[in-house]
Amino acid sequence: MALRDIDSHTRIERRTIAGKEARVYLDPDEIRVEWRPGRAVYLGVRVGDRIKNADRDVASARIDEWEVEEITPERVVGRSIKTGERREWDRETLERGLVVGNYATNLTEFATVVVHEIGRYDGRDPYVTVLAYGNNGEKYGRRYGFVDAGERTVEFHDQDPAVERLAPEMATAFDELVVGAMKDDGYVVR
């Protein structure tokens, strides 16, 4: 494990998790993991977020869920949603468990957003794809078509089913993030 300072406020520890590089940010009161940096999966947990003992796509009455009450450099403490009992994890074990799917967290923010313009190919017109990466390890995509050839004005075409399942407050945050990123890249969204 190599440790290196990025700047005066952020330290990153590089680890290998499930055979791939992971960048673990050493914020004392927040978990942030960027797994497979070239094809990144972002995971983040803060006080008030929830953790469940299953992969993010699994749902069952038998799955336990905790609300995070405390995060320190060594441990994470949560309280059971069902029973109110306290649970403590070794922080590094929980970070690894989030990556490999032993644990999952709820979506509370988008870690980053990217905008890609795709040219004409395979008989399709050019379009713009926007991907937002959630702190729960999931990607949320939306596609826009150009209104007129050679112009920067675009309109909604379609989006991933994951976007349609967002809670109303996260759907609003997603919309604002996507439109802001598009405007920053010089597009006009209609």
N, C-alpha and C positions, 0 to 999 in steps of 0.2 A: 504494500500500500504506500503510494507516494503522496505526500502532502505538499501542496504548493499554494502560496498566497496569490490570489488574483488581483486584489487591490487591498487597501487598508481596512476594508470592512468585510470582505468575503474570503472564506477559505474553502477549498474543495479537496475532498479526498477521492482519489480514483480507486475504484474497486472492480473486481470481476464478479459479476452476479449472473448465474445461469450461462456462463461461458462468454458473456459480452461485457464490454466496458460500461461502467456506471460512474457517473459523477455525482458524488454525494456532497451537498452543500452543508457546511458545518455551522449553520445558524443555531445558536443555543436553544431557541424557543420555537423552532419550526423545522419540520422535515421537508426537504426538497431533494428529489432524486431525478436525475436525467439519465435514463437507461438507453443504451445503444445510440450515442450522440448523432451518428450519421442518419439514422431513421428513428429519431427520438421518441421515447415515451416519457411523459412528464408525470411525476407523482408528487403530491404535496399534502401535508397535514398541518393544521394549526389548531390551537385551542378552540373548542366549539365545534370542530368537524367531527364526523362520525367514522368509525372503523367497524367493519364486519369481518367475521372469520370465514370468508369465502371469496372466490373470485368475483369481480364486479358484475359479471353477467348471471350469476347464480342467485336465485331467490327461493327461500324456503322458510317455513315457520321455525325450523330447527336452527337456523343461523342466528348466532348471537351478534349483537350490535352494541357498541359503546360510544358514548360522547367523550371526546378528549377533554380532560380537565387541566392537564399539565404536561409540558414537554421540557425536558432538561437535556444537557449533553449526553447523559447516560441512560435515561429512561423516559417512558411515556406512560401516563396514567389516564385511565378512562373509567367511566361509570356506566354499568349496564343499563340499557334502555328498558329492558324487561324487569330486572330485579333490583336495580339500584346498587348492586354490589360493585366494589372497586376492583379494577384489574390493572396490573402493572406489567409492562413489557420492557425488556432490554431494548434500547433504542435501535441498535444495529440489527438485531434480530427482526424487529418490526420493519425496518427499512428494506431488508432483504425479502421479508414476507410479502410486502406490497408489490415488489417487482415480480416475484415468481407466482403470485396469485393466491397465496395462503390467506392474505388479507386484502381488503379493498377499502377505499374511502369515497365519500360522496363528493360530487362536483360542487365546488364553492367558488372557483375562479378559473379563468383561462390563462395558462402559463405563457403562451405565445401565439402569434397568428402569422401566417404566410400567405402571400398573394402570388399566384402563378398565371401568366397569360399563356394560353395554348393556341398555337397557330392552326391553320387549316390542315387536316390530315384525314385520310380514310373517308373522304366524302363529307366530313363534318365541317361546319363553319367554326371559325375561331371563337374562343370563349375564355373566360377568366374563372379560375378556381380559387377559392379562399378556404384555407384550413385553419381551424383554431384547435389548439391542443389543451385539453382540460387537465386540471390537477388530479383527476381520477384515472389518468392513463388512457383516456379515450380521445379520438379525433372527431371533430365535427366539421363537415364540409358543406359548402354551398357553391353553386355554379351560376355564373351570369353570362348572358349572351350579349354581343354587341348590337346596338340599335342600328347603326349605320356603319358600313365598311369604312375604315380609315379614321373613325372618330373614337373618342374615349368614353362615350356614354354607353352604359350597360344597364340591362334589366334582369331581374331574377328569372332563372330558368328552372332550377331544381335544387334539392338539398338532400343530404343523408337522412335516413330514417331516425338516426340518433338525435338530430336537431329537433325533429318533430316531437320527441319524447322529453325535451327539456322542460323543467318547471318554469312557470311564467317569468319569475324574476331572472332566471338564468337565460331564458330565451331573449329577454330584453337586453341583458348584458351582451349576449352573443351578437344580436343585431347591431348594437352600438359599436362593438369592437370591429365587426366585419365592415360596416359602412365607413368607420374611421380609417381603417387600414386601406380600404379602396381609395378613399379621398387622398390619403397620404401618398399613395402611389399614382395619383393623377387621374383617377377614374371619376366619372360623374355617375352616380347611382340614381336610377329612375324608379 
